[in-house]
Amino acid sequence: MRLHQAQLGFLHILLLPDLVSSVTLDCTHVRAGKQSFNFESLKGPHSVHHVVETPPTIKNTTYTIDLCAGLKLLKDTPNKDQCPDNARVCGIQYSRNTDTNTTTIDEVIPLAGEFGNKYPLHLDPTNTRLKGSDSHADAGQEGVRIELNGGRYPFDSSKGTKQKVFIEMLCDMDRSGLENVPGDGRVPVDELNGRLAPRGYSEDDEENDDNEGDDDPEKGDDDGNDGDGDGEDNDASLQFINYQKENNGKDEVGVLRLKWRTKWACEGMADKGGDDSDDAGDDKSQHWGFFTWFIIILFLAVAAYLIFGSWLNYNRYGARGWDLLPHGDTIRDIPYIVKDWGRRAVNAVQGPGSRGGYSAV
């Protein structure tokens, strides 16, 4: 019985990484079907926006996502103006009144994240390989669709609307995935000074905002809004598709859909290390290969065999000292065996040696 319980405990330890990966998203090892994807080069917060003009206001909903880790809380920003800690996808709607030149935050929506420490809201990622999919629309594409859960709005209300995010990671060998993709789009409203929270706003854009009223209508506005209400940069690797309420058959769910074009969504690219930086060679050398894992597994297997054998000899025969080890006699002889083998190897290399000038008769 004790042995059976020990085996079950050891099995649980072996299965622990799979259990953890089933409830979290490891961007370095996204498994879909029989394919693996490595999105480590896309780590860090990235944002995409959706602009709607409703005169006299302009509403810009900025969606910030980090595939590899939870978004950290911004310092000097009230909690009501940002998503809770450990959100993976956060939507913030900024509203600018062009008459009063003021900007406010209308909504803060935690769309996905792991919040199990406070609420029964879990990330529960689901990865779907696009190539060879049963869906006709997906079958001709290459990449993976990542589904993230755990969001709710209002977040602190148990009756809030659940949220989820679908990210279609599409293969594009000409893109790293960071082209025209701003970083963290969560901007404290106090720092905007009446400007519209932009797609990765920088201080360099202040002059453009000051001259906004002088824009030629035929050239479009400085937010890049073409009048269709989405204001999306069509050349950006990360793009907003839509956000809408959908019914899953029982409850209404807020669903955000994004598209991310990158070479790291191409099958077979996971073996390249997933890092585009100049230090990719150094980082790649830090990843464990097959031979390293083989050595580790071999070492653990030998250690487990010696421990189990020693425990068995102790309980069955009351053995002590060297007698505890399985095949103890052989282990004690190993130094002599190695020494003898070394001597033979040296003799084989050096040959039989000189016979003092005499030849054998």
C-alpha positions in Angstrom: 0.0 0.0 0.0 2.8 2.4 0.9 4.5 1.7 -2.4 1.3 2.3 -4.3 0.8 5.7 -2.6 4.4 6.6 -3.4 4.0 5.7 -7.0 0.8 7.9 -7.2 2.7 10.8 -5.6 5.6 10.5 -8.0 3.0 10.3 -10.9 1.4 13.5 -9.7 4.8 15.3 -9.7 5.4 14.2 -13.3 2.0 15.4 -14.4 2.3 18.7 -12.6 3.7 20.7 -15.6 0.9 19.5 -17.8 -1.7 20.5 -15.1 -0.1 23.9 -14.8 0.0 24.4 -18.6 -3.6 23.5 -18.9 -4.7 26.5 -16.9 -2.0 29.0 -17.9 -0.6 30.2 -21.2 3.1 29.5 -21.8 4.0 31.7 -24.8 7.2 29.7 -25.4 5.3 26.4 -25.9 1.9 26.9 -27.4 0.8 23.4 -28.4 -2.0 22.9 -31.0 -2.6 19.5 -32.6 0.8 18.1 -33.2 2.4 21.5 -33.7 4.3 23.7 -31.3 4.6 27.5 -31.5 7.0 29.8 -29.7 5.8 33.4 -29.3 8.6 34.5 -26.9 9.6 37.3 -29.3 6.2 38.9 -28.9 6.5 39.1 -25.1 5.6 42.3 -23.3 2.5 44.6 -23.6 1.3 45.5 -27.0 -1.8 47.4 -28.0 -4.3 47.9 -30.7 -7.1 50.5 -30.9 -10.7 51.0 -32.1 -11.8 54.5 -32.8 -15.4 55.7 -33.2 -16.4 59.3 -33.8 -19.6 60.4 -32.1 -19.5 64.2 -32.3 -18.7 66.1 -30.2 -16.7 63.2 -28.8 -14.2 60.7 -30.2 -14.1 57.3 -28.4 -10.9 55.3 -28.6 -10.9 51.8 -27.0 -7.4 50.6 -26.6 -6.8 46.9 -26.1 -3.5 46.0 -24.4 -2.3 42.4 -24.5 0.6 40.4 -23.2 0.9 36.8 -24.4 3.6 35.9 -22.0 2.7 37.4 -18.7 0.0 39.2 -16.8 -0.1 43.0 -17.2 1.4 44.8 -14.2 -0.5 47.6 -12.4 0.6 51.1 -13.4 2.1 53.2 -10.7 0.4 56.4 -9.7 -2.8 55.3 -11.5 -6.0 54.7 -9.6 -7.1 51.1 -9.7 -10.5 52.1 -11.1 -8.6 53.4 -14.2 -6.9 50.1 -15.0 -7.5 46.4 -15.1 -6.7 44.3 -12.0 -3.3 42.8 -11.6 -2.5 39.7 -13.8 -4.9 40.6 -16.6 -3.6 39.3 -19.9 -5.9 41.5 -22.1 -7.3 44.8 -20.9 -9.6 47.2 -22.8 -9.8 50.8 -21.8 -12.2 53.2 -23.5 -11.0 56.8 -23.6 -13.5 59.5 -24.6 -12.4 63.0 -25.8 -14.7 65.9 -26.0 -13.5 68.1 -28.8 -15.5 71.1 -27.6 -14.1 71.2 -24.1 -10.7 69.5 -25.0 -11.0 67.0 -22.2 -10.4 63.3 -22.0 -12.0 60.9 -19.7 -12.0 57.1 -19.2 -15.5 55.6 -19.8 -14.8 51.9 -19.4 -12.1 49.5 -18.1 -12.8 46.0 -19.2 -10.6 43.0 -18.0 -11.1 40.8 -21.0 -8.9 37.9 -20.0 -6.6 36.9 -17.2 -6.0 34.6 -14.3 -7.9 35.9 -11.3 -8.4 32.6 -9.4 -6.8 34.0 -6.2 -9.8 36.3 -5.7 -12.6 35.1 -8.0 -13.5 31.9 -9.8 -12.2 33.4 -13.0 -9.5 31.5 -14.8 -7.5 32.0 -18.0 -8.2 28.4 -19.3 -6.5 28.9 -22.7 -7.5 26.8 -25.6 -5.3 26.4 -28.7 -6.6 25.4 -32.1 -4.5 24.6 -35.1 -5.8 26.4 -38.2 -4.1 24.3 -40.9 -6.3 21.2 -41.7 -9.1 22.5 -39.5 -12.7 21.2 -40.1 -13.7 24.9 -40.7 -13.5 25.8 -44.4 -12.4 29.3 -43.4 -9.5 28.1 -41.3 -8.3 25.1 -43.4 -6.5 27.3 -45.9 -4.6 29.2 -43.2 -1.5 28.4 -41.2 -1.2 29.3 -37.6 -3.1 28.9 -34.3 -6.1 30.4 -32.7 -5.7 31.1 -29.0 -8.8 31.5 -26.8 -8.3 33.2 -23.5 -10.9 33.5 -20.7 -11.3 34.8 -17.2 -12.6 38.3 -18.0 -15.7 39.9 -16.5 -17.3 43.3 -16.7 -18.1 44.8 -14.3 -15.2 42.9 -12.7 -16.2 43.1 -9.1 -19.8 42.1 -9.8 -20.7 38.4 -9.7 -23.5 39.2 -12.2 -21.0 40.9 -14.6 -20.8 39.8 -18.2 -18.2 37.2 -18.9 -15.5 38.1 -21.4 -13.2 36.1 -23.7 -10.6 36.8 -26.3 -9.8 35.0 -29.6 -6.4 35.8 -31.1 -5.7 34.4 -34.5 -2.0 34.0 -34.9 -1.5 33.9 -38.6 1.7 32.8 -40.5 3.4 35.6 -42.3 7.1 34.9 -43.0 7.7 38.6 -43.9 6.7 39.8 -40.4 8.2 39.6 -37.0 4.8 40.5 -35.5 5.9 43.9 -34.1 5.5 46.0 -37.3 3.6 49.2 -36.4 2.5 47.6 -33.1 2.6 50.1 -30.2 3.7 49.0 -26.8 1.6 49.5 -23.6 -1.5 51.5 -24.6 -2.6 52.1 -21.0 -2.1 55.8 -20.6 -3.0 57.5 -17.3 -5.7 60.0 -18.1 -3.9 62.8 -16.2 -1.0 62.6 -18.6 -3.2 63.1 -21.7 -3.9 66.8 -21.1 -7.1 66.7 -23.1 -5.6 64.6 -25.9 -7.2 61.4 -27.2 -5.5 58.3 -25.8 -3.8 57.1 -29.0 -2.3 54.0 -30.5 0.9 54.1 -28.5 0.8 57.9 -28.0 4.2 59.6 -27.7 5.1 63.2 -26.8 6.3 63.7 -30.4 2.6 63.6 -31.5 1.6 66.6 -29.3 2.3 69.1 -32.1 0.0 67.1 -34.5 -2.7 67.2 -31.9 -2.4 70.9 -31.4 -2.9 71.4 -35.2 -5.7 68.9 -35.4 -8.3 71.6 -36.2 -6.4 72.6 -39.3 -6.5 69.1 -40.9 -7.8 68.9 -44.4 -11.0 66.8 -44.4 -10.0 65.3 -47.7 -6.8 64.0 -46.2 -8.5 62.4 -43.2 -7.8 63.1 -39.5 -4.6 62.6 -37.7 -5.9 59.6 -35.9 -5.8 57.6 -39.1 -9.6 57.1 -39.0 -10.9 56.5 -42.4 -14.5 57.0 -41.5 -15.5 53.4 -41.1 -15.3 53.7 -37.3 -12.3 51.5 -36.6 -9.3 53.7 -37.2 -7.1 50.7 -37.6 -3.7 50.7 -39.2 -4.1 48.1 -41.9 -0.4 47.6 -42.1 0.0 46.8 -38.4 0.9 43.2 -37.6 -1.6 43.2 -34.7 -5.1 44.2 -35.8 -8.5 44.6 -34.2 -11.3 42.6 -35.8 -14.3 43.3 -33.6 -15.7 43.3 -30.1 -19.3 42.3 -29.7 -21.7 40.5 -27.3 -22.3 36.9 -28.3 -24.7 34.3 -26.9 -23.1 31.0 -26.0 -26.4 29.2 -25.7 -26.9 30.1 -22.0 -25.3 33.5 -21.1 -24.2 36.6 -23.0 -20.5 36.9 -23.4 -18.4 39.8 -24.5 -16.0 38.6 -27.2 -12.9 40.4 -28.5 -11.3 39.1 -31.8 -7.8 40.1 -32.8 -5.6 39.1 -35.7 -1.8 38.9 -35.3 0.4 38.2 -38.3 3.9 36.9 -37.5 6.4 34.4 -38.8 6.3 32.8 -35.4 2.9 31.5 -36.2 4.4 29.4 -39.1 4.7 25.7 -38.4 8.3 24.6 -37.7 9.4 28.1 -36.5 9.2 27.0 -32.8 12.6 25.2 -33.3 14.2 28.5 -34.3 14.0 29.8 -30.7 11.3 32.4 -31.0 13.6 35.4 -30.4 14.5 38.0 -33.0 16.8 40.1 -30.9 20.5 40.6 -31.5 21.2 38.2 -28.6 19.1 35.5 -30.1 22.2 33.3 -30.4 23.0 33.7 -26.7 19.3 33.2 -25.7 19.0 30.1 -27.9 22.0 28.5 -26.2 20.1 28.8 -22.9 17.3 26.6 -24.1 17.7 22.9 -23.2 17.9 20.5 -26.1 17.2 16.8 -26.4 20.6 15.7 -25.2 20.4 17.8 -22.1 17.0 16.4 -21.2 18.3 12.9 -21.9 21.1 13.4 -19.4 18.7 14.8 -16.8 16.2 12.0 -17.2 18.9 9.4 -17.1 20.3 10.9 -13.9 16.8 10.9 -12.3 16.2 7.3 -13.4 19.5 6.1 -11.8 18.8 8.1 -8.6 15.3 6.7 -8.4 16.7 3.1 -8.9 19.3 3.5 -6.2 16.9 5.1 -3.7 14.2 2.4 -4.3 16.7 -0.4 -4.2 18.2 0.9 -1.0 14.8 1.2 0.6 13.9 -2.3 -0.5 17.2 -3.8 0.9 16.7 -2.0 4.2 13.1 -3.2 4.7 13.6 -6.8 3.4 17.1 -7.7 4.6 17.9 -5.0 7.2 21.0 -4.1 5.2 23.3 -1.3 6.3 26.1 0.7 4.7 27.3 -0.5 1.3 24.9 -3.4 1.5 22.0 -1.0 1.1 22.9 -0.2 -2.5 21.6 -2.5 -5.2 24.5 -4.4 -6.8 26.8 -2.9 -4.1 29.6 -5.3 -4.9 29.7 -4.1 -8.5 29.5 -0.5 -7.5 32.5 -1.0 -5.1 34.5 -2.6 -8.0 33.8 0.3 -10.4 37.1 2.2 -9.5 39.1 -1.0 -10.1 37.2 -1.8 -13.3 37.9 1.7 -14.6 41.6 1.5 -13.6 42.0 -1.9 -15.4 40.1 -0.6 -18.5 42.4 2.5 -18.6 45.5 0.4 -18.3 44.4 -1.8 -21.2 43.5 1.2 -23.3 46.9 2.7 -22.7 48.7 -0.6 -23.6 46.6 -0.8 -26.8 47.6 2.7 -27.9 51.3 2.3 -27.0 51.7 -1.2 -28.4 53.6 -4.1 -26.8 56.7 -1.9 -26.2 60.5 -2.7 -26.7 62.0 -6.1 -25.9 65.5 -4.7 -25.2 66.8 -5.2 -28.7 66.3 -9.0 -28.8 63.9 -10.5 -31.3 61.5 -13.3 -30.5 62.7 -16.7 -31.7 
